């Protein structure tokens, strides 16, 4: 018996096993109780009328009381009409008529006894009719009155009307009609979480968007189940072997629709080529989303991908292998960024000669110029040169280049307003504060319910997407990137290596990159430097460095005195020791003199093989990698020039410029 009582305390009802549904013990009582109030008021009206008659029927003040009761009834009816002002017109008329009938019958009771006809009949049949009419209204409240005065009445927006709901898997879409001049779509959006509370749903499950063509209309989307709590597995490339004109799909919306990002322009839809920004706090899933996008791009037939990662090195990009042009290290990344403006000019000129005012697929199919996606991870490391980045963002679209900047927080200290104004699309992951998202997401999207600050970095990969050719109704719908391992992505990339296009000669020369990508290493530190790349495919024959000891190198690493035309920016003592740098990591210790010379000669040979005709000290490996100083490198170049291995060719800024002798011979 005790067990049974415990069960009742928990469930409060019985389960009909045959029918398979739950029935509370007070089910019928709870169903009937809402309809009893009108009938209770009807029953209470008769004794009230009887008391009124007994008190006033024989009173000498009756001629004065009855007009007063009439005026009182009119006032109460007017009050009922006013109180129902937030309801529909039918409800207001119904409430006013009920008030007039009730007070009119009570006034008549002051003259005639309510137990005599016609007052008794009016009470019995008229009162029953009025009570029943209200019962009918309540029973049919799933219609207009329920739509306007039920759900929205509880959040003090009773005059908002709802249309016919459209039901889809895990989503209900309801059109809204707002009372003109009384309620704005912003007023309704502020109540979205309260509506979710009334419905017993999770925070963010209700989103309300306005109609851009009619401010009196909107749409309420209700998503009962949060399907984004668990990430979806990577389904593979969305368009393998297809064109970059097709959307890149990094993830899936909460209603199981694919999340689409567009890069090139499309004249048919009036879409401009897109410059994107990817934001999100540390651990929010930016890198995973980027990897999905890179894999998508590398499975297309007419696109090149250049990834710059000045911060993490090989940690994020190692899975790409030899499939993409990858530049790591802040100096090398900055050098390549410095080359992009000239690349934009060169590609735009070439497209113009072919008769295109922007990149189109025919530029690849007929002329061999693929679309270029330049993706910069941890972009704050290269945003210091705001003028260059602004120019790139402004001009890259017409040259068939999409710039993607990925960073944690696009604050005014880290990104100039000029660069921010050129952003076309946003992929926003979890942020620490809504103000961070407000720097880049539009106000309309945030007002519609986009709240990436709710995720922070607890739901990795959840994001909002706002960009060209993305349906505006989807801006405020959350999505989540697919989950995959690097091995899965690498397998998909390698499986489509045969369809991937090589970089066209013009772009490769302007960027200082090989046509076929490979594993990159950084060299030099100046603007004129290049990126030396170990290419995949045919191997390049290397020179024999066995005679390095015969080269004009100062003994014991002591540089010879600098020539008169030495770099004027070098003021340090050439004999000073290499300063200790706790951040410098030299695997295996400091290279020997012979090893350092081999690295310098190898770098010069690679420049020559890549068609570079001139070089400066900035084109040589970073001195820290050699365990030497820049003065030491300058001494090496001066010695090579005196021995005829290099020819002096003037200056480049404040550095001596040297020409390779093979180039002179050519």
HELIX and SHEET records of a PDB file:
HELIX    1   1 UNK A    2  UNK A   11  1                                  10    
HELIX    2   2 UNK A   27  UNK A   56  1                                  30    
HELIX    3   3 UNK A   62  UNK A   83  1                                  22    
HELIX    4   4 UNK A   84  UNK A   86  5                                   3    
HELIX    5   5 UNK A   89  UNK A  109  1                                  21    
HELIX    6   6 UNK A  119  UNK A  121  1                                   3    
HELIX    7   7 UNK A  122  UNK A  126  3                                   5    
HELIX    8   8 UNK A  127  UNK A  139  1                                  13    
HELIX    9   9 UNK A  144  UNK A  149  1                                   6    
HELIX   10  10 UNK A  151  UNK A  154  1                                   4    
HELIX   11  11 UNK A  185  UNK A  189  1                                   5    
HELIX   12  12 UNK A  192  UNK A  199  1                                   8    
HELIX   13  13 UNK A  227  UNK A  229  5                                   3    
HELIX   14  14 UNK A  286  UNK A  297  1                                  12    
HELIX   15  15 UNK A  314  UNK A  317  1                                   4    
HELIX   16  16 UNK A  318  UNK A  320  5                                   3    
HELIX   17  17 UNK A  330  UNK A  353  1                                  24    
HELIX   18  18 UNK A  361  UNK A  365  1                                   5    
HELIX   19  19 UNK A  379  UNK A  381  5                                   3    
HELIX   20  20 UNK A  386  UNK A  395  1                                  10    
HELIX   21  21 UNK A  397  UNK A  399  5                                   3    
HELIX   22  22 UNK A  417  UNK A  420  1                                   4    
HELIX   23  23 UNK A  434  UNK A  438  1                                   5    
HELIX   24  24 UNK A  443  UNK A  447  1                                   5    
HELIX   25  25 UNK A  452  UNK A  454  5                                   3    
HELIX   26  26 UNK A  472  UNK A  474  5                                   3    
HELIX   27  27 UNK A  486  UNK A  495  1                                  10    
HELIX   28  28 UNK A  497  UNK A  499  5                                   3    
HELIX   29  29 UNK A  505  UNK A  511  1                                   7    
HELIX   30  30 UNK A  548  UNK A  550  5                                   3    
HELIX   31  31 UNK A  555  UNK A  557  5                                   3    
HELIX   32  32 UNK A  593  UNK A  609  1                                  17    
HELIX   33  33 UNK A  617  UNK A  619  5                                   3    
HELIX   34  34 UNK A  623  UNK A  626  1                                   4    
HELIX   35  35 UNK A  630  UNK A  642  1                                  13    
HELIX   36  36 UNK A  661  UNK A  665  1                                   5    
SHEET    1   A 2 UNK A  13  UNK A  16  0                                        
SHEET    2   A 2 UNK A  21  UNK A  24 -1                                        
SHEET    1   B 3 UNK A 161  UNK A 162  0                                        
SHEET    2   B 3 UNK A 171  UNK A 177 -1                                        
SHEET    3   B 3 UNK A 166  UNK A 168 -1                                        
SHEET    1   C 4 UNK A 161  UNK A 162  0                                        
SHEET    2   C 4 UNK A 171  UNK A 177 -1                                        
SHEET    3   C 4 UNK A 214  UNK A 222 -1                                        
SHEET    4   C 4 UNK A 206  UNK A 211 -1                                        
SHEET    1   D10 UNK A 258  UNK A 261  0                                        
SHEET    2   D10 UNK A 248  UNK A 253 -1                                        
SHEET    3   D10 UNK A 479  UNK A 481 -1                                        
SHEET    4   D10 UNK A 462  UNK A 466 -1                                        
SHEET    5   D10 UNK A 425  UNK A 429 -1                                        
SHEET    6   D10 UNK A 276  UNK A 279  1                                        
SHEET    7   D10 UNK A 401  UNK A 407  1                                        
SHEET    8   D10 UNK A 371  UNK A 377  1                                        
SHEET    9   D10 UNK A 303  UNK A 309  1                                        
SHEET   10   D10 UNK A 325  UNK A 328  1                                        
SHEET    1   E 2 UNK A 518  UNK A 521  0                                        
SHEET    2   E 2 UNK A 532  UNK A 535 -1                                        
SHEET    1   F 3 UNK A 614  UNK A 615  0                                        
SHEET    2   F 3 UNK A 655  UNK A 660 -1                                        
SHEET    3   F 3 UNK A 646  UNK A 652 -1                                        
END                                                                             
